[in-house]
């Protein structure tokens, strides 16, 4: 009896451990987004608004994490970390633009520099066949489910329509951010300064809302439908 109980207990423990491991592996990992985006952006506002640092100092210190991640990926993993590299690039652009002073219209126009830097980076990633915005969208579509993750991988490998929708998602955001940059620069030099100070925020919010709606329509919605169809087809095949 003692031996039977021990064997049963051991088997149950092993099964529970395996299940926990599988569950953990199936969960979406937000660590890359936290390290590559949330940490540098959050640290910038902490240094600038929380600790009272200058814009240049805050940008400089918040560049440490993405710089380290970019170098680590290049040396250890022998690949370019797209998100970390983009954030580092944006910080460098911000440092250069922070040197611009004097002309109030030029100061208003330079605020669009970050948007244009991100937009260009996203569009380049689409051109290279590695849409950068996928890293932020994928966890919400696979929902931490191993079957959905496997379906995603199959579709990326086999479906041109799925890859096109994936590119569309990043393409919309890249174009939207560049469009915002153009609108704010034009407004800075054609509208009264007081008007543009308020309108700049309105343009930014409107751009975000429009990008969410359009990228959802041409990226997220078709990809979600194809995922569901792939899952259903897989179930039918396995019956």
N, C-alpha and C positions, 0 to 999 in steps of 0.2 A: 504493500500500500504506500509505504513511504517513497519507494522508487517511482511509482506511478505518479504520485503528486508532484515529485520533483521534475519528472519528464514533462508533465502537462504544464507546470509553471514555466519551465524553461522555454517550451514551445510557444506559449502565449506571449512571453516576454520578447522572444525573437520576432514573432509576428507583429507585435506592437511597435517594436523598434523599426522594422522594415516599413510598416505603414507610416510611421512618423517621418522616416527619411524620405519616402516617396512624396508625402504631403509637402514637406519642406522644399523638396526639389521642384515641385510643381508651382510653388508660389512665385509670383512675379517679383523680380529683384529691382527695387527702386534705388539700390545703392549707387549705380553709375550716375543716375540723374541727381542724386543728393550730392555726390562728390564733385561732379562736373559742372552743375548749374546752381543748385540751391546753396551750397557752401560758399562759392565765390561771390554770388550775388548778395546773399545774406550777410556775409562778412563785410562787404562794401558798405552797406547801410549801417551796420554795427559800428564800423570804424568812423564813418562820416557823421552820422546823426547821434549815435550812442556815445562815442568817445570824443566827438568834436574835432576829428582830424580834418585836414584840408582835402579837397577833392583829389589832388595828385597823390597825397599820402595814402588815402583810402584805396584808390585804384591800384597803387603799387603793392600794398600789403595784401589786398584781395586777389592779386595775380599770382601769389605764391602757390596756392593749391592747384589751379589749372596748369601752371608752368611745370610743377612737379609731376602731375599726372601725364602731361604731354611727353616729358622727357622719359618717364618710367615706361610708357607704352612704346616709345620709339626704341629704347635700349633693351628692355626685358621682353616685351611681347612682339617687337619688330613690326609694329604697325602704328599708324597715326590715330590717336584718339580724337575723333571728330569734334565731339562736344567740348572737351577740355581745350582743344586747340582753338575752337571758335571763340569761346569765352576769353581766352588769353588774347586773341586778336582784337576782340571788342575792347578789352581793357587797355591795350596799347593804343588803339584809336582814341579812346577816351582821354588817355594821358596826353596825346598829341593835341587833341582839340581843347583840352583844358588850358593850353598855353595861349589860346586865342582870347584876346580881351580888347576892350575899347569900344568897338562899334556894336551898339545894342542889337542891330539887325543881324549882324554876324553871330552874335551870341545866341540869338534865337535860332538861327539856321543850324548852328553846330549841334543843337540838341537832337537833331535828326541823324547825327553821325552814327550813333549806336544802332539805330534801326537799320540803317543802310548796311552797316558791317554785318549784322546778323543775316539780313536778307541776302546779301551776296554770298555769305558762307553757305546758307541753305541751298541756294540755286546751284552753287558749285558742286555741292554734295549730290544733287539730283543729276547733274551732268556726268558725274563720275560713277553713277549707278548705285550710290549708297545714300539714299535719302535720309538726311539727318533727323528729321522730325519723327521718324519711325520709332526712335527710342522712347519718345514720350507718349506715342499713340498705342504701341503694341500691348503694353500691360493692361490697358483698358479694354482691349478687344479679346485677349485670350483669358482674362479674368482669373489668372492663376491656375487654370485647368490644363492638365497635361495633355489631354486629348485635343483641346483647342490649339495648344502650342504645337503639337505634332501636325495638325491640319494646316496651321500657318506655314510651317516649314515645307510641307508638300506643295502648297499653293505657290510659295515663292519660287520653288524649284521648277514647277510644271506649268503654271498659269501666267501667260503674258498679260491677261486682263487684270489679274490680281497685282502684278508688279506695276502695271500702268496706274492703277488706283493708288498704290502706295506712293508712287512718284507724284501723282496729282496732289496728294495731301501736302507734301513738302513744297511743291511748286506754288500752290496757292499762298502758303505762308511767306515764301520768299518774295513773290510778286507783291503781296500786300504790304510787307515791311518796306520794300523799296518804293512802292507807291506812296506810303505815308511820308517817307523821306522827301520825295519830290514835292508833295503838297505843302509840307511845312517850310521847305526852302522857298518855294514860290510865294507862299503867304508871308514869310518873313520880309520879303522885299517888295511886296505889292500892297499889303494891308497896313493900317495903322498899328503901331507897336502894341498899344494897350489891347487892341482887338485880338492880335495874334497870340498874346500871352494866354488869353482864355481859350482861343480857338485851337491852339496847339494841343491842349488836353482833350478837347472834343474830337479832334481828328484822330488822336491816338486811340481813344475808346471806340470810336466808330470803326476804325481799321480792325481792331481786335474782334469786335462783334461780327463784322463782315467776313473776316477770315475764318472764324469758327463755323459760321453758317455754310460758306462755300466749300471749305475743306471737308466738312461733314457730308455735304451733298455729293461731292465728286470723289471723296476718298474713303471716309469712314463707313458710310452707308453701303456702298457696293462691296467693300471688303468684308463687312459683317455678313452680308447676304451670302457671299461666296464661302465664307467660313462655315456658316450654318449648312449650306448645301453639301460641302465637303464632309462635314461630320455626319450628316444623314446618309450620304452615299457610302461612307465607311461602315456605318452600322448595318446597312443592307448587305454589303459585301460579306461581312463577318457572320451573318445569319446562316 
